[in-house]
Amino acid sequence: MPDTLDTAPESGTTAPRRSRRMGGRAANKRGKAGIIEQLQWQIPQNPDQPIQAIPEEGVEAIHDGAMRILEEIGIEFLNMEAVEIFRREGCTISEETGESAVVRMDRNLVMEKIALAPAQFTITPRNPDKEIPIGGNNIVFGNISSPPNCSDLDRGRRTGDRESFQDLMKLTQYFNCLHFSGGYPVEPIDIHPSIRHLDCLYDMLTLTDKTVHAYSLGTERVEDVIEMVRIAAGLTHEEFDAKPRMFTNINSTSPLKHDWPMIDGLMRLARRGQPTIVTPFTLAGAMSPITIAGTVAQSIAEGLSAITLVQIINPGCPAVLGTFSSNVDMKTGAPAFGTPEYMRATQITGQMARRYGLPLRATNTCVSNTPDNQATWESANSMFAVLTSQANMVYHAAGWLEGGLCAGYEKLVMDCEHLQQLTSYMRPVNWDESEIALDAIREIGQGGHFFGIQHTQDRYETAFYSPFLSDWSNYENWCDRGAVTTLERAHKIWKRIIDEFEAPPLDEAIEEELRSFVEKRKREGGAPTDF
């Protein structure tokens, strides 16, 4: 057992104490520090009509396929408490082992229950100014989550540790285009698994004031995170339960299984009114049929079975349908992401989510091992699918490399540039008289230019998106400034952000209560592990 088991969070590695609890100043203090010029905190709204990748009869065919999977084949639940809940609802239970059973459920029950889930809801973190609306045309972005490795130009690729975890959390807090933390941006392997969640959530709740989530990896971890989020927000238990304050994401064990800890976490959050994102992980040709339609049908069945459970436990509790359907390289069996098949599966799942009236979670993915051209086009493909599917929550929106096995510091900065550009792309276009600009066109007439006229002068500072990472200079000027590449520019930016980082305010008494809780749970041994 490592020495960290019985120690408090290390001095100097966490946010400084503050006497205020008011929810954090804007991370970009450009007038003071001048690191980059970034967009203000905002919730983008996607104004475009989603792509209809398949016609309505295709949507209904996939729906019928998903319902037949639930009715005829069933989903195995490795959680007997969940099985008993389904039994009481009249579902058919078979193949019971004492630890698991196959549940077959009637489509009428499924459709009745999922209709209770809200189409839109809001999650309010400890800083209410950073609340995030989920559903409708809203789209929110989260950081890279859960890789075991990280990389940057200075230190190369390495196993995750607490220092790197904290670095990436600081970047998550700094960038206004990142709205939530979907998990640990890298696993700090130097912290024992029994207490890792305690140190990580302490860092997350002191280094950021944005929405955080709990890994559903065991009862103690879920309950500890719930309590820490409640403490950090200064809430009573009743206040916490009254509205969404955090969330969890669960993955099915495809094909057609839900494991014990994921479902246990879902049930615990459901009982307290907190949302669950249900994201089947289906890879066509390996964990699901080799066809796109078959993969989506299986994914929908796995997802709706768990959302049905949420609604049985707590009718009206928020839930999100997630999509993580892609394909494998049939030459090697390795997962592939950002592929044409991934794009289509995401768009079709978007159609299914709209049919069920559920918010949609999607993902920014790539399989490139480094932030190169391949990473760029695979991530661009993924984000195209995100926008055209009308996704509401985007996991791993910044920093993803190696199919999710590595968090790239430079890649995170590069992705945030892309997210800012997409946010600007989604700005509504006005068409009033001043925007049509007939007077300006009349003033210039034929053959002139618009640089110096008042219409331009009144608007030039905010008319166009201004990048913080892209270099728009000509070749000669670029060379004169040292021919610095995008990767090198991103490297300099993240280093400055971390060097000048200032944590968001947190009331001193609240931070002390949070610290005391961590110390107490460490003395009690944290969460049980196999070693």
Secondary structure as a PSIPRED ss2 file (coil, helix, strand):
# PSIPRED VFORMAT (PSIPRED V4.0)

   1 M C   1.000  0.000  0.000
   2 P C   1.000  0.000  0.000
   3 D H   0.000  1.000  0.000
   4 T H   0.000  1.000  0.000
   5 L H   0.000  1.000  0.000
   6 D H   0.000  1.000  0.000
   7 T C   1.000  0.000  0.000
   8 A C   1.000  0.000  0.000
   9 P C   1.000  0.000  0.000
  10 E C   1.000  0.000  0.000
  11 S C   1.000  0.000  0.000
  12 G C   1.000  0.000  0.000
  13 T C   1.000  0.000  0.000
  14 T C   1.000  0.000  0.000
  15 A C   1.000  0.000  0.000
  16 P C   1.000  0.000  0.000
  17 R C   1.000  0.000  0.000
  18 R E   0.000  0.000  1.000
  19 S C   1.000  0.000  0.000
  20 R C   1.000  0.000  0.000
  21 R C   1.000  0.000  0.000
  22 M C   1.000  0.000  0.000
  23 G C   1.000  0.000  0.000
  24 G C   1.000  0.000  0.000
  25 R C   1.000  0.000  0.000
  26 A C   1.000  0.000  0.000
  27 A C   1.000  0.000  0.000
  28 N C   1.000  0.000  0.000
  29 K C   1.000  0.000  0.000
  30 R C   1.000  0.000  0.000
  31 G C   1.000  0.000  0.000
  32 K C   1.000  0.000  0.000
  33 A C   1.000  0.000  0.000
  34 G C   1.000  0.000  0.000
  35 I C   1.000  0.000  0.000
  36 I C   1.000  0.000  0.000
  37 E C   1.000  0.000  0.000
  38 Q C   1.000  0.000  0.000
  39 L C   1.000  0.000  0.000
  40 Q C   1.000  0.000  0.000
  41 W C   1.000  0.000  0.000
  42 Q C   1.000  0.000  0.000
  43 I C   1.000  0.000  0.000
  44 P C   1.000  0.000  0.000
  45 Q E   0.000  0.000  1.000
  46 N C   1.000  0.000  0.000
  47 P C   1.000  0.000  0.000
  48 D C   1.000  0.000  0.000
  49 Q C   1.000  0.000  0.000
  50 P C   1.000  0.000  0.000
  51 I C   1.000  0.000  0.000
  52 Q C   1.000  0.000  0.000
  53 A C   1.000  0.000  0.000
  54 I C   1.000  0.000  0.000
  55 P C   1.000  0.000  0.000
  56 E H   0.000  1.000  0.000
  57 E H   0.000  1.000  0.000
  58 G H   0.000  1.000  0.000
  59 V H   0.000  1.000  0.000
  60 E H   0.000  1.000  0.000
  61 A H   0.000  1.000  0.000
  62 I H   0.000  1.000  0.000
  63 H H   0.000  1.000  0.000
  64 D H   0.000  1.000  0.000
  65 G H   0.000  1.000  0.000
  66 A H   0.000  1.000  0.000
  67 M H   0.000  1.000  0.000
  68 R H   0.000  1.000  0.000
  69 I H   0.000  1.000  0.000
  70 L H   0.000  1.000  0.000
  71 E H   0.000  1.000  0.000
  72 E H   0.000  1.000  0.000
  73 I H   0.000  1.000  0.000
  74 G C   1.000  0.000  0.000
  75 I E   0.000  0.000  1.000
  76 E E   0.000  0.000  1.000
  77 F E   0.000  0.000  1.000
  78 L C   1.000  0.000  0.000
  79 N C   1.000  0.000  0.000
  80 M H   0.000  1.000  0.000
  81 E H   0.000  1.000  0.000
  82 A H   0.000  1.000  0.000
  83 V H   0.000  1.000  0.000
  84 E H   0.000  1.000  0.000
  85 I H   0.000  1.000  0.000
  86 F H   0.000  1.000  0.000
  87 R H   0.000  1.000  0.000
  88 R H   0.000  1.000  0.000
  89 E C   1.000  0.000  0.000
  90 G C   1.000  0.000  0.000
  91 C C   1.000  0.000  0.000
  92 T E   0.000  0.000  1.000
  93 I E   0.000  0.000  1.000
  94 S E   0.000  0.000  1.000
  95 E C   1.000  0.000  0.000
  96 E C   1.000  0.000  0.000
  97 T C   1.000  0.000  0.000
  98 G C   1.000  0.000  0.000
  99 E C   1.000  0.000  0.000
 100 S C   1.000  0.000  0.000
 101 A E   0.000  0.000  1.000
 102 V E   0.000  0.000  1.000
 103 V E   0.000  0.000  1.000
 104 R E   0.000  0.000  1.000
 105 M C   1.000  0.000  0.000
 106 D C   1.000  0.000  0.000
 107 R H   0.000  1.000  0.000
 108 N H   0.000  1.000  0.000
 109 L H   0.000  1.000  0.000
 110 V H   0.000  1.000  0.000
 111 M H   0.000  1.000  0.000
 112 E H   0.000  1.000  0.000
 113 K H   0.000  1.000  0.000
 114 I H   0.000  1.000  0.000
 115 A C   1.000  0.000  0.000
 116 L C   1.000  0.000  0.000
 117 A C   1.000  0.000  0.000
 118 P C   1.000  0.000  0.000
 119 A C   1.000  0.000  0.000
 120 Q E   0.000  0.000  1.000
 121 F E   0.000  0.000  1.000
 122 T E   0.000  0.000  1.000
 123 I E   0.000  0.000  1.000
 124 T C   1.000  0.000  0.000
 125 P C   1.000  0.000  0.000
 126 R C   1.000  0.000  0.000
 127 N C   1.000  0.000  0.000
 128 P H   0.000  1.000  0.000
 129 D H   0.000  1.000  0.000
 130 K H   0.000  1.000  0.000
 131 E C   1.000  0.000  0.000
 132 I E   0.000  0.000  1.000
 133 P E   0.000  0.000  1.000
 134 I E   0.000  0.000  1.000
 135 G E   0.000  0.000  1.000
 136 G C   1.000  0.000  0.000
 137 N C   1.000  0.000  0.000
 138 N E   0.000  0.000  1.000
 139 I C   1.000  0.000  0.000
 140 V E   0.000  0.000  1.000
 141 F E   0.000  0.000  1.000
 142 G E   0.000  0.000  1.000
 143 N E   0.000  0.000  1.000
 144 I C   1.000  0.000  0.000
 145 S C   1.000  0.000  0.000
 146 S C   1.000  0.000  0.000
 147 P C   1.000  0.000  0.000
 148 P C   1.000  0.000  0.000
 149 N E   0.000  0.000  1.000
 150 C E   0.000  0.000  1.000
 151 S E   0.000  0.000  1.000
 152 D E   0.000  0.000  1.000
 153 L C   1.000  0.000  0.000
 154 D C   1.000  0.000  0.000
 155 R C   1.000  0.000  0.000
 156 G E   0.000  0.000  1.000
 157 R E   0.000  0.000  1.000
 158 R E   0.000  0.000  1.000
 159 T E   0.000  0.000  1.000
 160 G C   1.000  0.000  0.000
 161 D C   1.000  0.000  0.000
 162 R H   0.000  1.000  0.000
 163 E H   0.000  1.000  0.000
 164 S H   0.000  1.000  0.000
 165 F H   0.000  1.000  0.000
 166 Q H   0.000  1.000  0.000
 167 D H   0.000  1.000  0.000
 168 L H   0.000  1.000  0.000
 169 M H   0.000  1.000  0.000
 170 K H   0.000  1.000  0.000
 171 L H   0.000  1.000  0.000
 172 T H   0.000  1.000  0.000
 173 Q H   0.000  1.000  0.000
 174 Y H   0.000  1.000  0.000
 175 F C   1.000  0.000  0.000
 176 N C   1.000  0.000  0.000
 177 C C   1.000  0.000  0.000
 178 L C   1.000  0.000  0.000
 179 H C   1.000  0.000  0.000
 180 F E   0.000  0.000  1.000
 181 S C   1.000  0.000  0.000
 182 G C   1.000  0.000  0.000
 183 G C   1.000  0.000  0.000
 184 Y C   1.000  0.000  0.000
 185 P C   1.000  0.000  0.000
 186 V C   1.000  0.000  0.000
 187 E C   1.000  0.000  0.000
 188 P C   1.000  0.000  0.000
 189 I C   1.000  0.000  0.000
 190 D C   1.000  0.000  0.000
 191 I C   1.000  0.000  0.000
 192 H C   1.000  0.000  0.000
 193 P H   0.000  1.000  0.000
 194 S H   0.000  1.000  0.000
 195 I H   0.000  1.000  0.000
 196 R H   0.000  1.000  0.000
 197 H H   0.000  1.000  0.000
 198 L H   0.000  1.000  0.000
 199 D H   0.000  1.000  0.000
 200 C H   0.000  1.000  0.000
 201 L H   0.000  1.000  0.000
 202 Y H   0.000  1.000  0.000
 203 D H   0.000  1.000  0.000
 204 M H   0.000  1.000  0.000
 205 L H   0.000  1.000  0.000
 206 T H   0.000  1.000  0.000
 207 L H   0.000  1.000  0.000
 208 T C   1.000  0.000  0.000
 209 D C   1.000  0.000  0.000
 210 K C   1.000  0.000  0.000
 211 T E   0.000  0.000  1.000
 212 V C   1.000  0.000  0.000
 213 H E   0.000  0.000  1.000
 214 A E   0.000  0.000  1.000
 215 Y E   0.000  0.000  1.000
 216 S C   1.000  0.000  0.000
 217 L C   1.000  0.000  0.000
 218 G C   1.000  0.000  0.000
 219 T H   0.000  1.000  0.000
 220 E H   0.000  1.000  0.000
 221 R H   0.000  1.000  0.000
 222 V H   0.000  1.000  0.000
 223 E H   0.000  1.000  0.000
 224 D H   0.000  1.000  0.000
 225 V H   0.000  1.000  0.000
 226 I H   0.000  1.000  0.000
 227 E H   0.000  1.000  0.000
 228 M H   0.000  1.000  0.000
 229 V H   0.000  1.000  0.000
 230 R H   0.000  1.000  0.000
 231 I H   0.000  1.000  0.000
 232 A H   0.000  1.000  0.000
 233 A H   0.000  1.000  0.000
 234 G C   1.000  0.000  0.000
 235 L C   1.000  0.000  0.000
 236 T C   1.000  0.000  0.000
 237 H H   0.000  1.000  0.000
 238 E H   0.000  1.000  0.000
 239 E H   0.000  1.000  0.000
 240 F H   0.000  1.000  0.000
 241 D H   0.000  1.000  0.000
 242 A H   0.000  1.000  0.000
 243 K C   1.000  0.000  0.000
 244 P C   1.000  0.000  0.000
 245 R C   1.000  0.000  0.000
 246 M C   1.000  0.000  0.000
 247 F E   0.000  0.000  1.000
 248 T E   0.000  0.000  1.000
 249 N E   0.000  0.000  1.000
 250 I E   0.000  0.000  1.000
 251 N C   1.000  0.000  0.000
 252 S C   1.000  0.000  0.000
 253 T C   1.000  0.000  0.000
 254 S C   1.000  0.000  0.000
 255 P C   1.000  0.000  0.000
 256 L C   1.000  0.000  0.000
 257 K E   0.000  0.000  1.000
 258 H E   0.000  0.000  1.000
 259 D C   1.000  0.000  0.000
 260 W H   0.000  1.000  0.000
 261 P H   0.000  1.000  0.000
 262 M H   0.000  1.000  0.000
 263 I H   0.000  1.000  0.000
 264 D H   0.000  1.000  0.000
 265 G H   0.000  1.000  0.000
 266 L H   0.000  1.000  0.000
 267 M H   0.000  1.000  0.000
 268 R H   0.000  1.000  0.000
 269 L H   0.000  1.000  0.000
 270 A H   0.000  1.000  0.000
 271 R H   0.000  1.000  0.000
 272 R C   1.000  0.000  0.000
 273 G C   1.000  0.000  0.000
 274 Q C   1.000  0.000  0.000
 275 P C   1.000  0.000  0.000
 276 T E   0.000  0.000  1.000
 277 I E   0.000  0.000  1.000
 278 V E   0.000  0.000  1.000
 279 T C   1.000  0.000  0.000
 280 P C   1.000  0.000  0.000
 281 F E   0.000  0.000  1.000
 282 T E   0.000  0.000  1.000
 283 L E   0.000  0.000  1.000
 284 A E   0.000  0.000  1.000
 285 G C   1.000  0.000  0.000
 286 A C   1.000  0.000  0.000
 287 M C   1.000  0.000  0.000
 288 S E   0.000  0.000  1.000
 289 P C   1.000  0.000  0.000
 290 I C   1.000  0.000  0.000
 291 T C   1.000  0.000  0.000
 292 I H   0.000  1.000  0.000
 293 A H   0.000  1.000  0.000
 294 G H   0.000  1.000  0.000
 295 T H   0.000  1.000  0.000
 296 V H   0.000  1.000  0.000
 297 A H   0.000  1.000  0.000
 298 Q H   0.000  1.000  0.000
 299 S H   0.000  1.000  0.000
 300 I H   0.000  1.000  0.000
 301 A H   0.000  1.000  0.000
 302 E H   0.000  1.000  0.000
 303 G H   0.000  1.000  0.000
 304 L H   0.000  1.000  0.000
 305 S H   0.000  1.000  0.000
 306 A H   0.000  1.000  0.000
 307 I H   0.000  1.000  0.000
 308 T H   0.000  1.000  0.000
 309 L H   0.000  1.000  0.000
 310 V H   0.000  1.000  0.000
 311 Q H   0.000  1.000  0.000
 312 I H   0.000  1.000  0.000
 313 I H   0.000  1.000  0.000
 314 N C   1.000  0.000  0.000
 315 P C   1.000  0.000  0.000
 316 G C   1.000  0.000  0.000
 317 C C   1.000  0.000  0.000
 318 P C   1.000  0.000  0.000
 319 A E   0.000  0.000  1.000
 320 V E   0.000  0.000  1.000
 321 L E   0.000  0.000  1.000
 322 G E   0.000  0.000  1.000
 323 T C   1.000  0.000  0.000
 324 F E   0.000  0.000  1.000
 325 S E   0.000  0.000  1.000
 326 S E   0.000  0.000  1.000
 327 N E   0.000  0.000  1.000
 328 V E   0.000  0.000  1.000
 329 D C   1.000  0.000  0.000
 330 M C   1.000  0.000  0.000
 331 K C   1.000  0.000  0.000
 332 T C   1.000  0.000  0.000
 333 G C   1.000  0.000  0.000
 334 A C   1.000  0.000  0.000
 335 P E   0.000  0.000  1.000
 336 A E   0.000  0.000  1.000
 337 F C   1.000  0.000  0.000
 338 G C   1.000  0.000  0.000
 339 T C   1.000  0.000  0.000
 340 P H   0.000  1.000  0.000
 341 E H   0.000  1.000  0.000
 342 Y H   0.000  1.000  0.000
 343 M H   0.000  1.000  0.000
 344 R H   0.000  1.000  0.000
 345 A H   0.000  1.000  0.000
 346 T H   0.000  1.000  0.000
 347 Q H   0.000  1.000  0.000
 348 I H   0.000  1.000  0.000
 349 T H   0.000  1.000  0.000
 350 G H   0.000  1.000  0.000
 351 Q H   0.000  1.000  0.000
 352 M H   0.000  1.000  0.000
 353 A H   0.000  1.000  0.000
 354 R H   0.000  1.000  0.000
 355 R H   0.000  1.000  0.000
 356 Y H   0.000  1.000  0.000
 357 G C   1.000  0.000  0.000
 358 L C   1.000  0.000  0.000
 359 P C   1.000  0.000  0.000
 360 L E   0.000  0.000  1.000
 361 R E   0.000  0.000  1.000
 362 A E   0.000  0.000  1.000
 363 T E   0.000  0.000  1.000
 364 N C   1.000  0.000  0.000
 365 T C   1.000  0.000  0.000
 366 C C   1.000  0.000  0.000
 367 V C   1.000  0.000  0.000
 368 S C   1.000  0.000  0.000
 369 N C   1.000  0.000  0.000
 370 T C   1.000  0.000  0.000
 371 P C   1.000  0.000  0.000
 372 D C   1.000  0.000  0.000
 373 N H   0.000  1.000  0.000
 374 Q H   0.000  1.000  0.000
 375 A H   0.000  1.000  0.000
 376 T H   0.000  1.000  0.000
 377 W H   0.000  1.000  0.000
 378 E H   0.000  1.000  0.000
 379 S H   0.000  1.000  0.000
 380 A H   0.000  1.000  0.000
 381 N H   0.000  1.000  0.000
 382 S H   0.000  1.000  0.000
 383 M H   0.000  1.000  0.000
 384 F H   0.000  1.000  0.000
 385 A H   0.000  1.000  0.000
 386 V H   0.000  1.000  0.000
 387 L H   0.000  1.000  0.000
 388 T H   0.000  1.000  0.000
 389 S C   1.000  0.000  0.000
 390 Q C   1.000  0.000  0.000
 391 A C   1.000  0.000  0.000
 392 N C   1.000  0.000  0.000
 393 M E   0.000  0.000  1.000
 394 V E   0.000  0.000  1.000
 395 Y E   0.000  0.000  1.000
 396 H E   0.000  0.000  1.000
 397 A E   0.000  0.000  1.000
 398 A E   0.000  0.000  1.000
 399 G C   1.000  0.000  0.000
 400 W E   0.000  0.000  1.000
 401 L E   0.000  0.000  1.000
 402 E H   0.000  1.000  0.000
 403 G H   0.000  1.000  0.000
 404 G H   0.000  1.000  0.000
 405 L C   1.000  0.000  0.000
 406 C E   0.000  0.000  1.000
 407 A E   0.000  0.000  1.000
 408 G E   0.000  0.000  1.000
 409 Y H   0.000  1.000  0.000
 410 E H   0.000  1.000  0.000
 411 K H   0.000  1.000  0.000
 412 L H   0.000  1.000  0.000
 413 V H   0.000  1.000  0.000
 414 M H   0.000  1.000  0.000
 415 D H   0.000  1.000  0.000
 416 C H   0.000  1.000  0.000
 417 E H   0.000  1.000  0.000
 418 H H   0.000  1.000  0.000
 419 L H   0.000  1.000  0.000
 420 Q H   0.000  1.000  0.000
 421 Q H   0.000  1.000  0.000
 422 L H   0.000  1.000  0.000
 423 T H   0.000  1.000  0.000
 424 S H   0.000  1.000  0.000
 425 Y H   0.000  1.000  0.000
 426 M C   1.000  0.000  0.000
 427 R C   1.000  0.000  0.000
 428 P C   1.000  0.000  0.000
 429 V C   1.000  0.000  0.000
 430 N C   1.000  0.000  0.000
 431 W C   1.000  0.000  0.000
 432 D C   1.000  0.000  0.000
 433 E H   0.000  1.000  0.000
 434 S H   0.000  1.000  0.000
 435 E H   0.000  1.000  0.000
 436 I H   0.000  1.000  0.000
 437 A C   1.000  0.000  0.000
 438 L H   0.000  1.000  0.000
 439 D H   0.000  1.000  0.000
 440 A H   0.000  1.000  0.000
 441 I H   0.000  1.000  0.000
 442 R H   0.000  1.000  0.000
 443 E H   0.000  1.000  0.000
 444 I H   0.000  1.000  0.000
 445 G C   1.000  0.000  0.000
 446 Q C   1.000  0.000  0.000
 447 G C   1.000  0.000  0.000
 448 G C   1.000  0.000  0.000
 449 H C   1.000  0.000  0.000
 450 F C   1.000  0.000  0.000
 451 F C   1.000  0.000  0.000
 452 G C   1.000  0.000  0.000
 453 I C   1.000  0.000  0.000
 454 Q H   0.000  1.000  0.000
 455 H H   0.000  1.000  0.000
 456 T H   0.000  1.000  0.000
 457 Q H   0.000  1.000  0.000
 458 D C   1.000  0.000  0.000
 459 R C   1.000  0.000  0.000
 460 Y C   1.000  0.000  0.000
 461 E C   1.000  0.000  0.000
 462 T C   1.000  0.000  0.000
 463 A C   1.000  0.000  0.000
 464 F C   1.000  0.000  0.000
 465 Y C   1.000  0.000  0.000
 466 S C   1.000  0.000  0.000
 467 P C   1.000  0.000  0.000
 468 F C   1.000  0.000  0.000
 469 L C   1.000  0.000  0.000
 470 S C   1.000  0.000  0.000
 471 D C   1.000  0.000  0.000
 472 W C   1.000  0.000  0.000
 473 S C   1.000  0.000  0.000
 474 N C   1.000  0.000  0.000
 475 Y H   0.000  1.000  0.000
 476 E H   0.000  1.000  0.000
 477 N H   0.000  1.000  0.000
 478 W H   0.000  1.000  0.000
 479 C H   0.000  1.000  0.000
 480 D H   0.000  1.000  0.000
 481 R C   1.000  0.000  0.000
 482 G C   1.000  0.000  0.000
 483 A C   1.000  0.000  0.000
 484 V C   1.000  0.000  0.000
 485 T C   1.000  0.000  0.000
 486 T H   0.000  1.000  0.000
 487 L H   0.000  1.000  0.000
 488 E H   0.000  1.000  0.000
 489 R H   0.000  1.000  0.000
 490 A H   0.000  1.000  0.000
 491 H H   0.000  1.000  0.000
 492 K H   0.000  1.000  0.000
 493 I H   0.000  1.000  0.000
 494 W H   0.000  1.000  0.000
 495 K H   0.000  1.000  0.000
 496 R H   0.000  1.000  0.000
 497 I H   0.000  1.000  0.000
 498 I H   0.000  1.000  0.000
 499 D H   0.000  1.000  0.000
 500 E C   1.000  0.000  0.000
 501 F C   1.000  0.000  0.000
 502 E C   1.000  0.000  0.000
 503 A C   1.000  0.000  0.000
 504 P C   1.000  0.000  0.000
 505 P C   1.000  0.000  0.000
 506 L C   1.000  0.000  0.000
 507 D E   0.000  0.000  1.000
 508 E H   0.000  1.000  0.000
 509 A H   0.000  1.000  0.000
 510 I H   0.000  1.000  0.000
 511 E H   0.000  1.000  0.000
 512 E H   0.000  1.000  0.000
 513 E H   0.000  1.000  0.000
 514 L H   0.000  1.000  0.000
 515 R H   0.000  1.000  0.000
 516 S H   0.000  1.000  0.000
 517 F H   0.000  1.000  0.000
 518 V H   0.000  1.000  0.000
 519 E H   0.000  1.000  0.000
 520 K H   0.000  1.000  0.000
 521 R H   0.000  1.000  0.000
 522 K H   0.000  1.000  0.000
 523 R H   0.000  1.000  0.000
 524 E C   1.000  0.000  0.000
 525 G C   1.000  0.000  0.000
 526 G C   1.000  0.000  0.000
 527 A C   1.000  0.000  0.000
 528 P C   1.000  0.000  0.000
 529 T C   1.000  0.000  0.000
 530 D C   1.000  0.000  0.000
 531 F C   1.000  0.000  0.000
